[in-house]
Amino acid sequence: LVLVLLLSVAYCHAIPRFRPLKTSPVAGVRADLLSQCEERYRESQLDHFTWSKADAMLTFKQRYFLCTNNWNRDDDGVLGPIFFYLGNEADVTLYLNNSGLMWESAASFNAALVFAEHRYYGQSIPFGKDVRKHMQYLSAEQALADYAELIMDIKAAFNASSSPVIGFGGSYGGMLAAWMRMKYPHLLDGAIAGSAPIWNFEGETPPFNPISFSLGVTHDASEAGGAAPACKNNVRKSWRVLEKMGNTSQGRAAIASATSLCKGALATPDDVIELRNWLADAFDYMAMGNFPYPSSYILNGDGLLPAWPVQVACAKGLHHTNLTDRQLLTALAQAAGVYYNHTGDFKCFDFRAGVNPDSDQDADFWSYQYCTEMFMPFAKDGVKDMFWEEPWDPTAVAEGCKQQWGVTPRQLWAQTEWGGRRIGAASNIAFSNGLLDPWHGGGVLDDVNAVLPAIIIPEGAHHLDLMFSHPLDPLSVIAARKEQRRLIATWIKAAQRDLPQGRLTKGSKKKTDRKTAQARWKRALH
């Protein structure tokens, strides 16, 4: 999640992403995994929904990785399934590098692994340097159509019509996995949707709570979330201190000194607001990456966050009571430094820089998706959460979208296109959510029905269940992965009975020919 600011008239509102991303997380790619895969490109139609001959000829090169070391036939000669990762808003190598559930399950299922890159991200960017002039082709619907054609291409190329396909995705990728199972059930036989906030939209019944995310972050910084008892109250108090001191040049100088800012950083009260948002962002990111062991995932493989980073951040001085204003701001900056200064190399903070000195194009492009169809409500109240009062103002955010992208959000499109909470007609989707993940409030937390189960991980942060196994994994995530593998096996078995050329399994019925079916119907009529 990266917070991308859209500025509207006299209003500043944060537009959440799912994690801090950079254009090419090559530094963190594991060579042992990459060596098992083949990097491929395919020509994908730019607009899958046009009938214009000229538009239909427009294509772009979509990247994907195909990993077939474990793609074998069973004792009956049936080719194994395809595990398909639906790429998110980032370079796809990030997911290849971290999708341990897929890698660790491949051998036992004789499965091929496919990691498909989302259009407009990573190396799958159409129009090259002119891409920003052609943003209209960036949408979830177009991306799912890319994935649908890719699945068909792979099946045709490998004569794998009998291979079931199981989708995997975390965060936005989890949303895509769920939605693809709903839209293309003939191509995706089941989906593991990790930390997928598919109900984080306007128009839900009952309504989505806009402060859900900030409440989740606050929980992680509370005693109930394992942090020091004084932490969340100190964080809440710090924003008022910033506001009070930020109104004068003398106060801003004191803020800069207390928070170890680089020289000349705070010239105006607006700079203090920007600093405030930057400090708060660190808690958002650390809450999503609040894993029980050191992890590079939230940092895109470029460095390590410590185990339980929110607890570590709170222990940087925010655990004390009766702090002076200066002590409070110093502790707040040191807490944010757990994220921003994870290397320990910074001598001063530049709050206009991100966690990595890389291109922010991915974050920028997500803001386009947010401003078109991913219009998610977010707010803070400063009472129940540990932040400040910032009500959800869709009018102001929509105005910001017009200014930045020249587009007006379709505020209720998610309801129209994906069905909101009325998804009971779907099947074979497992929704997993960790209760330490601030996105869980927009996720599916209760079974919709028997074939749309919810898997809850009390000690889990952002799709921890999709990661590689670790000795420090809590029992709840171990149990979650066991249940996910059980469901996958069930989905594969059912699909093998139905797919063309699939070998009949024990106890399955043979296909009834038309003449026999007609005879049965006539007997039933009489």
Buried (B, 14 or more C-beta within 10 A) or exposed (E): BBBBBBBBEEBBBBBBBBBBBBBBBEBBBBEEBBEBBEBBEBEBBBBBEEEEEEEEEBEBBBBBBBBBEBBBEEEEEBBBBBBBBBBBBBBBBBBBBBBBBBBBBBEEBBBBBBBBBBBBBBBBBBBEEEBEEBBEBBBBBBBBBBBBBBBEBBBEEBEBEBBBBBBBBBBBBBBBBBBBBBBBBEBBBBBBBBBBBBBBBBBBEEEBBBBBBBBBBBBBBBEEBBBBEBBBBBBBBBBEBBBEBBEEEEBBEBBBEBBBBBEEBBEEBEBBBBBBBBBBBBBBBBBBBBBBBBBBBBBBBBBBBBBBBBBBBBBBBBBBEEBEBBBBBBBBBBBBBBBBBBEEEBEEBEBEEBBBEBEBBBBBBBBBBBBBBBBBBBBBBBEEBBBBEBEBBBEBBBBBBBEBBEBEBBBBBBBEBBBBBEBEEBBBBBBBBBBBBBBBBBBBBEEBEEBBBBBBBEBBBBBBBBBBEBEEBBEBBBEBBEBBBEBBBEBBEBBBEEBEEBBEEEEBEEEEEEEEEEEEEEEEEE
